[in-house]
Protein backbone atom coordinates (compact mmCIF):
# COMPACT_ATOMS: atom_id res chain seq x y z
CA UNK A 1 0.00 0.00 0.00
CA UNK A 2 2.76 2.40 0.87
CA UNK A 3 4.29 2.15 -2.63
CA UNK A 4 0.95 3.07 -4.24
CA UNK A 5 0.75 6.25 -2.16
CA UNK A 6 4.25 7.30 -3.16
CA UNK A 7 3.53 6.68 -6.86
CA UNK A 8 0.22 8.57 -6.71
CA UNK A 9 1.86 11.48 -4.86
CA UNK A 10 4.66 11.56 -7.45
CA UNK A 11 2.20 11.63 -10.37
CA UNK A 12 0.17 14.39 -8.70
CA UNK A 13 3.31 16.47 -8.09
CA UNK A 14 4.38 16.04 -11.72
CA UNK A 15 0.95 17.15 -12.95
CA UNK A 16 1.06 20.28 -10.78
CA UNK A 17 4.58 21.04 -12.02
CA UNK A 18 3.55 20.79 -15.67
CA UNK A 19 0.56 23.07 -15.11
CA UNK A 20 2.70 25.62 -13.28
CA UNK A 21 5.34 25.67 -16.03
CA UNK A 22 2.69 26.33 -18.67
CA UNK A 23 1.26 29.21 -16.66
CA UNK A 24 4.70 30.77 -16.24
CA UNK A 25 5.49 30.31 -19.93
CA UNK A 26 2.63 32.62 -20.95
CA UNK A 27 3.95 36.17 -20.71
CA UNK A 28 2.17 39.00 -18.99
CA UNK A 29 1.26 42.40 -20.42
CA UNK A 30 3.97 44.06 -18.31
CA UNK A 31 6.03 44.82 -21.42
CA UNK A 32 3.33 47.27 -22.60
CA UNK A 33 2.81 50.73 -21.13
CA UNK A 34 -0.94 50.66 -20.47
CA UNK A 35 -0.78 54.24 -19.17
CA UNK A 36 0.14 55.43 -22.69
CA UNK A 37 -1.81 55.17 -25.91
CA UNK A 38 -0.27 56.18 -29.22
CA UNK A 39 -1.41 56.06 -32.84
CA UNK A 40 0.92 54.76 -35.54
CA UNK A 41 0.05 55.17 -39.21
CA UNK A 42 1.62 52.94 -41.78
CA UNK A 43 1.18 50.25 -44.40
CA UNK A 44 0.38 46.62 -43.58
CA UNK A 45 3.32 44.32 -44.24
CA UNK A 46 1.91 41.18 -42.60
CA UNK A 47 -1.21 40.05 -40.71
CA UNK A 48 -1.22 36.79 -38.76
CA UNK A 49 -4.67 35.91 -37.44
CA UNK A 50 -3.62 33.20 -35.03
CA UNK A 51 -3.65 31.88 -31.47
CA UNK A 52 -2.40 32.49 -28.89
CA UNK A 53 -1.84 36.06 -30.15
CA UNK A 54 -2.47 37.74 -33.47
CA UNK A 55 0.39 39.70 -35.01
CA UNK A 56 0.12 42.81 -37.19
CA UNK A 57 3.28 44.17 -38.79
CA UNK A 58 3.26 47.56 -40.49
CA UNK A 59 5.87 49.86 -41.95
CA UNK A 60 5.59 53.34 -40.47
CA UNK A 61 7.55 56.25 -39.01
CA UNK A 62 9.57 55.92 -35.81
CA UNK A 63 12.44 58.01 -34.47
CA UNK A 64 13.05 61.21 -36.44
CA UNK A 65 10.49 60.18 -39.07
CA UNK A 66 12.51 57.22 -40.38
CA UNK A 67 10.38 54.38 -41.75
CA UNK A 68 10.65 51.22 -39.70
CA UNK A 69 8.82 47.97 -39.03
CA UNK A 70 6.30 48.06 -36.18
CA UNK A 71 5.01 44.85 -34.59
CA UNK A 72 1.69 44.84 -32.77
CA UNK A 73 0.50 41.92 -30.73
CA UNK A 74 -3.22 41.39 -30.44
CA UNK A 75 -5.52 39.09 -28.58
CA UNK A 76 -5.94 35.55 -29.88
CA UNK A 77 -8.06 34.84 -32.93
CA UNK A 78 -11.03 33.59 -30.91
CA UNK A 79 -11.11 36.78 -28.80
CA UNK A 80 -10.60 39.03 -31.83
CA UNK A 81 -13.62 37.49 -33.54
CA UNK A 82 -15.74 38.79 -30.66
CA UNK A 83 -14.45 42.29 -31.47
CA UNK A 84 -15.29 41.94 -35.15
CA UNK A 85 -11.74 41.27 -36.34
CA UNK A 86 -11.45 38.61 -39.04
CA UNK A 87 -8.78 36.72 -40.92
CA UNK A 88 -9.28 39.12 -43.86
CA UNK A 89 -9.57 42.36 -41.83
CA UNK A 90 -6.15 43.52 -43.05
CA UNK A 91 -4.41 42.97 -46.36
CA UNK A 92 -0.80 43.60 -47.31
CA UNK A 93 -0.60 47.15 -48.65
CA UNK A 94 -3.56 48.55 -46.64
CA UNK A 95 -2.87 51.96 -45.12
CA UNK A 96 -4.00 51.91 -41.48
CA UNK A 97 -3.61 53.72 -38.18
CA UNK A 98 -3.06 51.44 -35.19
CA UNK A 99 -4.01 52.60 -31.68
CA UNK A 100 -1.65 50.85 -29.30
CA UNK A 101 -0.22 50.61 -25.80
CA UNK A 102 3.47 50.94 -26.78
CA UNK A 103 6.32 48.76 -25.61
CA UNK A 104 7.92 50.14 -22.44
CA UNK A 105 11.47 49.77 -23.81
CA UNK A 106 10.83 52.10 -26.76
CA UNK A 107 11.10 49.52 -29.53
CA UNK A 108 8.57 50.05 -32.34
CA UNK A 109 5.61 47.94 -31.31
CA UNK A 110 2.90 47.44 -28.76
CA UNK A 111 -0.43 45.88 -27.94
CA UNK A 112 -3.00 46.56 -30.68
CA UNK A 113 -6.21 48.04 -29.32
CA UNK A 114 -7.85 49.05 -32.60
CA UNK A 115 -7.03 50.02 -36.15
CA UNK A 116 -8.58 52.58 -38.45
CA UNK A 117 -8.51 51.85 -42.16
CA UNK A 118 -8.02 54.51 -44.84
CA UNK A 119 -11.81 54.62 -45.44
CA UNK A 120 -12.39 55.40 -41.73
CA UNK A 121 -13.65 51.94 -40.78
CA UNK A 122 -12.63 51.02 -37.23
CA UNK A 123 -11.44 47.44 -36.80
CA UNK A 124 -11.29 45.71 -33.44
CA UNK A 125 -12.14 48.31 -30.85
CA UNK A 126 -10.63 46.14 -28.10
CA UNK A 127 -10.12 48.85 -25.49
CA UNK A 128 -10.12 52.61 -25.14
N, C-alpha and C positions, 0 to 999 in steps of 0.2 A: 504493500500500500504506500509506503513512504516514497518509493521510486516514482510512482504515478504522480504524487503531489509535486515532486521536484520537476518532472517533465512538464506538467501542466503549468506550473509557475514560470518555467523557462519559456514556454511558448507564449504565455500571456505577456511576459516582459518584452519579448521580441516584437510582438504585435504593437505594443505601446511605443516602442522605439522606432518602428517603421512609420507609424502615424505621426510621431513628433518630428521626424526628419523631413517628412513631406510638408508639414506646416511651416517649418523653418525655411525650407527651400523656396517657398513663395515669398517674393519680396514685398515690402510695405510701400506705401506712397510717400515715405519720408524723403525720397530724392526730389520730390516736386515741392515748389514753394506755393502752398495753397493760399497764402496771404496775398499773392500777386496773380494778376490775370493780364496777359498780353495778347495782342492780335498780331499774327504773322501772315502776310500775303505772299503767295508764291504760286508755283505751277506744280501740279501733282507729278511725281516721278514714279511712285509705287504705292499701291493700296493692297494690304493683306488683311482680308476679312477672315479672321481665324481666332481660335481659342488657344491659350488662355487670354491673350490680349491681341487686339487688332493693332496694326501698324500702318501709319500714314507717313510717307516720306515726300517732302516737297522741296523744291529749290526756291530759295527766297533770300532777302537781304539779312545780313547779320552785322557784325562790327564794321563800322565806317562804310556801310552800304554795300560791302562786298557780297556777292551771291554765294550762298553756301547751302549745304544739304541740311534740312531740319527733319528730325525724327520725332513723331508724336505717337505715344502709346495711347490706346483706347481701351475701353472695357472689352470683354470677350464678345464674340459674335452673338451668342444667345442674349446677352444683356443689350447689345447695340440694337438688335431687332426690336426690342421693346421701345427704343427711342426713335424708331423709324429709319435707322441706318441699315442699308442693304449691301449685298456683295457688289452691286453695280452702282453704288452711290457716288463713287469717284472713278474717273477714268484718267489714264495718263494723258497729260496735256491740259487738263482742266485748270483754270485759274481759280483759286479759292483763298479765303481768309480763314485761318484757324484761330479760334479762341482757345487759349491754353494756360495751364498753370506751368510756368517754366521750370526747367531743371535748376536746382539750387546752385550747382557748380558753374553755371554760366554757359555750358555747352548748348548748342542750338537744338533744342528739343523740349518736350514737356508732355503733360497729360492732356489729351485732346478733349475739350468740353463740348465744342460745337464747331461747325464750319459753315461759312457762307459762300455760296457759289456765285459766279459772275452775274447770274440773272437775279440775284438777291434771295434765292431759296436757301433757307436755313436747314442744315442737315445735322441731326443728332443732338439737339439741345439737352445735353446730359446734366449740366449744372450751370448755375449763374453765379 
